[in-house]
């Protein structure tokens, strides 16, 4: 999926999507979760990814 397509699907801007792709800390968790769901992740996938984060 192209960044422009993802931005349209999430009703967000392309610059916000670019920031998310580049790991910008100002991107909201909500946008990240919506993007993950839009690209095929399941809620279980997201939960497992969060659970496996090393601090």
C-alpha positions, 0 to 999 in steps of 0.5 A: 500500500502506498503512503498516499493510499494509507493516508486516505484510508486513515483520513490522515495526511501524507506527512503524518504517515511519513512521520510514522514511517520514520519513527517520529515520536510525535505520532499518536498511538491511535494513528499507529494502531489504525495503520497496523489494522489497515495493513492487515494486523489483527488486534492480537498481533498488536497486543503480542507486539506490545507485550514483546517490547523490551524496555 
